[in-house]
């Protein structure tokens, strides 16, 4: 009976990776609004960047969200590298999908925070005056950072691992018969 439950447990998809990454979008969106120019602007605290009417703040606003996404993707990758086997592949794919969902939740959560707690914005000149994201490609940074970080960490892990006994050396050794 324990073999049956162990087999059934291994065939289940690790949905927690999707759920955690998607749920992390909520706090990330709130953090975006708190830190970014045009939001609460806790990074610079410059009064010129408090209003979205200054077009010079639109790029830093997008870059703030981009930085948060790269950080979140790297954190997911660090947690993922401890897994091995088939479950690791499923966890990786579900964390990528969860990262994309989390990015959308963060984007919409930041805009909702601006609408709830920010001041009114006159968007008659340009819609970007309101707290928004001008470059939607930023949403791809969370899953991209996860994928690149998992690749880099896995590669470092493979390079640090010592060669197994009885295997042929990769470099610097002598081959039999030479």
C-alpha positions in Angstrom: 0.0 0.0 0.0 2.9 2.4 0.7 4.2 1.8 -2.9 0.9 2.7 -4.4 0.7 6.0 -2.4 4.3 6.8 -3.2 3.7 6.3 -6.9 0.6 8.3 -6.8 2.3 11.1 -4.9 5.2 11.3 -7.5 2.7 11.6 -10.4 1.0 14.7 -9.0 2.1 18.0 -10.4 3.7 20.4 -7.9 1.1 23.1 -8.3 2.4 24.9 -5.2 5.2 26.4 -7.4 2.6 28.0 -9.7 0.5 29.2 -6.7 3.3 30.7 -4.8 4.8 32.6 -7.8 1.3 33.9 -8.8 0.4 34.9 -5.3 3.8 36.7 -4.9 2.5 39.1 -7.5 0.2 40.9 -5.1 3.0 42.1 -2.7 5.2 42.8 -5.6 2.7 45.1 -7.2 2.2 46.9 -3.9 5.9 47.2 -3.5 6.2 48.6 -7.1 3.7 51.4 -6.3 5.5 52.2 -3.0 8.9 52.4 -4.6 8.4 53.7 -8.1 8.3 57.3 -9.3 4.8 58.4 -9.9 3.7 56.2 -7.0 4.5 56.8 -3.4 8.1 57.2 -4.6 10.0 55.9 -1.5 13.2 55.4 -3.5 14.0 59.0 -4.5 11.4 61.0 -2.5 11.9 63.7 -5.1 8.8 65.9 -5.3 9.4 66.3 -9.0 8.8 62.6 -9.5 5.7 62.5 -7.4 3.4 63.3 -10.3 3.1 61.4 -13.5 3.1 64.6 -15.6 6.9 64.5 -15.8 7.7 62.1 -18.8 11.2 61.6 -17.4 9.8 59.3 -14.7 8.0 56.9 -17.0 11.2 54.9 -17.7 12.3 54.7 -14.0 8.7 53.6 -13.1 9.0 50.7 -15.6 12.5 49.9 -14.5 11.5 49.7 -10.9 9.0 47.0 -11.8 11.6 45.3 -14.0 14.0 45.1 -11.1 11.4 43.6 -8.8 10.6 41.0 -11.4 14.2 40.0 -11.9 14.7 39.8 -8.1 11.6 37.6 -7.8 12.7 35.4 -10.7 16.1 34.9 -9.1 14.5 34.0 -5.8 12.3 31.4 -7.4 15.3 29.9 -9.2 17.3 29.6 -6.0 14.4 27.7 -4.4 14.1 25.5 -7.5 17.7 24.4 -7.8 17.4 22.1 -4.7 15.0 19.8 -6.6 16.0 16.9 -8.8 14.2 14.4 -11.0 11.0 14.6 -13.0 9.3 16.6 -10.3 11.9 19.3 -10.8 11.0 19.7 -14.5 7.3 20.1 -13.7 8.1 22.5 -10.8 10.3 24.5 -13.2 7.6 24.8 -15.9 4.9 25.6 -13.3 7.1 28.2 -11.7 7.6 29.8 -15.1 3.8 29.9 -15.7 3.3 31.2 -12.1 5.9 33.9 -12.7 4.0 35.1 -15.7 0.8 35.1 -13.8 2.5 36.8 -10.9 3.8 39.5 -13.2 0.3 40.2 -14.5 -1.0 40.3 -10.9 1.8 42.6 -9.8 1.1 45.0 -12.7 -2.6 45.1 -12.1 -2.0 45.3 -8.3 0.2 48.3 -8.6 -2.3 50.1 -10.8 -5.0 49.2 -8.3 -2.9 50.5 -5.4 -2.4 53.8 -7.3 -6.1 54.1 -7.9 -7.0 53.4 -4.3 -4.3 55.4 -2.5 -2.8 57.7 -5.1 -3.9 61.1 -6.1 -6.1 61.7 -9.1 -4.3 62.0 -12.4 -5.3 64.1 -15.4 -4.8 61.7 -18.3 -6.1 64.1 -21.0 -2.5 64.8 -22.2 -1.2 61.2 -22.1 -2.5 58.0 -20.5 0.9 57.4 -19.0 0.4 60.3 -16.6 -1.5 57.9 -14.4 0.5 55.2 -12.7 0.9 52.6 -15.4 3.3 50.3 -17.2 4.4 51.6 -20.6 6.4 48.6 -21.7 4.4 45.4 -21.4 7.5 43.3 -22.3 8.6 43.9 -18.7 6.0 41.3 -17.8 8.3 38.6 -19.4 11.2 39.4 -17.1 10.0 37.4 -14.1 9.8 34.0 -16.0 12.9 35.0 -18.0 14.9 35.7 -14.9 13.8 32.4 -13.4 14.8 30.4 -16.5 18.2 32.1 -16.9 19.0 31.8 -13.2 18.0 28.1 -13.1 20.3 27.6 -16.1 23.2 29.4 -14.5 22.8 27.8 -11.1 22.5 24.3 -12.6 25.5 24.9 -14.7 27.5 26.0 -11.7 26.3 23.0 -9.8 27.5 20.7 -12.6 30.9 22.4 -12.9 31.5 22.2 -9.2 30.6 18.5 -8.9 33.7 16.2 -8.8 34.0 13.6 -11.5 32.7 10.2 -10.6 35.2 7.5 -9.8 36.0 5.4 -12.9 35.0 8.0 -15.4 37.3 9.4 -17.9 38.8 12.8 -17.1 37.5 15.8 -19.0 40.8 17.6 -19.4 44.3 17.4 -18.2 44.4 13.6 -17.8 45.7 10.7 -19.8 43.5 8.4 -21.7 44.1 4.7 -21.6 46.1 3.4 -24.6 47.7 6.8 -25.3 
